[in-house]
Amino acid sequence: MNDRAPRLVRIASMLALSACGGVSTTPRTVPAAFPAADAAHAEPSTGDAEALRARDDAAQARLAIVAEAEAQRARDAGQAQRAEADSARDRAARMDAAWQMEQQTRASLVERDVAEQQRFVERVLAARVGTLDAPTTDTPPLCADRTDLEALRTMAQSGESASGAAAELVSVLDPYCARFERWTHPDEGGRRALDAYFAHLARLEGWMRDLERCVDAVGSEQARCRNATSDTERAAGDEASRILSLLAAHRAELAFVMTDQVRFPCTTPTLGRIDSDLTWAGSVARAQMPHLPRRAEQVCEALGVHGPQLREARRALGRALDHAESQGRARMRQLTEARDQLGAQAPPPPAAR
């Protein structure tokens, strides 16, 4: 469509040359050379036009192919970016879920330990009520029932957070309760001590009866009594009768002890009178009766329930209970703080998109 431009330029040049000559304003005849020049810029033939169009079409086709390839690459790149973004979101979601699960697991474990320590402290308080707060004249309720003691033992064997402290407390409670068990059901050592005590009572009763007989003895019996004891006066006989009455009262206090139906009393009203209220005139009474309360204490020492022994055992148990309660409460505070911190922690920042 631009083939006419060279012709116009040539025509303009010819007009300019004519004007410069000044001979005539009539346009000169175009030289013969010009038609030849025009012929070079003549309209293309039909075949040439078709070739040009074919080349244009081919170029347009190549451009379309290139454009489509570029568009496809752009689409592929967009899909890859979207897939990567989706994958990143999935990874972030999985990380968030795993983190949340880990936090929940940790919180659950801490909560379990808090509950365990709470149960331990409750058992410690129950042990105190069942031992130190109970009367000392009978088997403590904790030792008689053993429900709370066995619960502590189970806790000690559980392997959980309070098991160590529970085991320490059981190691103190077991021997404490064993004292009362031996008192109710004497072991071999306790049985020997009981046998010796009752044998001594029998000897005392025999000596006192012998003294009674010796007061009115005559002949060879009187001679025997003088050789056996100098207490042959009426006063000695009367004292022997009083002692026999005391011993009979004491035997009544010890009824059924040897059959394990009643525990041996470490002290009794009769032993209290012998220890503090009575004086003794006869030589046998002076030698034997004041020591009877001490012999009873020795039986209780063998059984493990003598007064000083029990007082020391109670002090040791009190220290153990105080330590266990303090330890349990401190551990509860630590665990509660850890639980609260877990609950206060914010979720992790979102993954980069």
Secondary structure, 3 states (H helix, E strand, C coil): CCCHHHHHHHHHHHHHHHHHHCCCCCCCCCCCHHHHHHHHCCCCCHHHHHHHHHHHHHHHHHHHHHHHHHHHHHHHHHHHHHHHHHHHHHHHHHHHHHHHHHHHHHHHHHHHHHHHHHHHHHHHHHHHHCCCCCCCCCCCHHHHHCHHHHHHHHHHCCCCCCHHHHHHHHHHHHHHHHHHHHHHCCCHHHHHHHHHHHHHHHHHHHHHHHHHHHHCCCHHHHHHHHHHCCCCCHHHHHHHHHHHHHHHHHHHHCCCCCCCCCCCCCCCHHHHHHHHCCCCCCHHHHHHHHHHHHHHHHHHHHHCCCHHHHHHHHHHHHHHHHHHHHHHHHHHHHHHHHHHHHHHCCCCCCCCC
